[in-house]
Amino acid sequence: MNETTADIASPWLASNKQDLINKYLQKILPHALLIHGSYGAGQLPLANWLGNSLLCENIEQTNQPCGQCKTCQLLKAQSHPDFVVIDNDDKTIGVDLVRKACQFLEKTAQLGRNKVVMISHCENMTESAANALLKTLEEPTNNSFLLLVCNDMEQLLPTIISRCSKVAITPPQGEQLAQVAVNKQAVHPFSTIAEIAELTDEDVYNDKRQLLQSLARFIHQFDNGVELIEQIQASVHGMRWLQFGFESMFRYHSGWQQALADNPLSETVDGLDAETVFACLNLTMQANRQLKTLTQANKTYTLEVLLVELEQTIRNAA
Ligand SMILES: [Zn+2]
């Protein structure tokens, strides 16, 4: 598994962890959990952490994996007999693998506690693999837990989704992200339902890319403001993309390199420090709020003012 992702210490996972462990200790944790979020939001480390918690011998005292007991040691060595992980990276997950995992859950735990199956990228299950899982979802065996990890719920069969208890991972976004930044906590990438257009429509994706390219040029040379404003106004998503550009750079500065993967701003970001990026993000968010209430003529003016302010901010930092 080579997924670049948030780690288990990410602040927004704290409430998920607390909730899951409370339910487990109260013996009301559902046996099938669908842990989902956008790519890299932290669902995989959370599932690993939970699997480890369900097996740790001291969990009742420590409320998290103790790291010391025999079970925790075996998990570190990836040789725990009661923890099965299916992780095919980006390849499909076939019916044979899933059948084996289901059979495993029907046996008695070798170390006498729980049995855990974790399926990473579960949206990659073939239809027959998903169907093979349905029986286990409907008729759970004692002390068995199934942790489905998903980056894209749209690709999962509804019959699977409806039979699992959902655990949504929600990294901070937009205003919330700014608040996190103010609190000097780590920030990470996200995607929202609003991004579906650029994820599924190639034209929209290309428009976004071109806008980010223009933003990169603007940050370098400030000579394409007219073009940039046109691009922002040409799409209903324009302002969100501009904000996304600064947010991505801010996340990058917070230690999340992946935030700028496949992003035209990746060559620009090292020229701007985190404070400058954050100042630009704030200006963009303020303008975005104003734009929602303005007439067209005033919108163009507001964008012109925004670009002047961005240029001043960036020049002052250089
Ligand atoms: Zn332990």
Residues whose N, C-alpha, C, O or C-beta is under 5 A from the ligand:
A	BS01	ZN	C56 E57 N58 P65 C66 G67 Q68 C69 C72
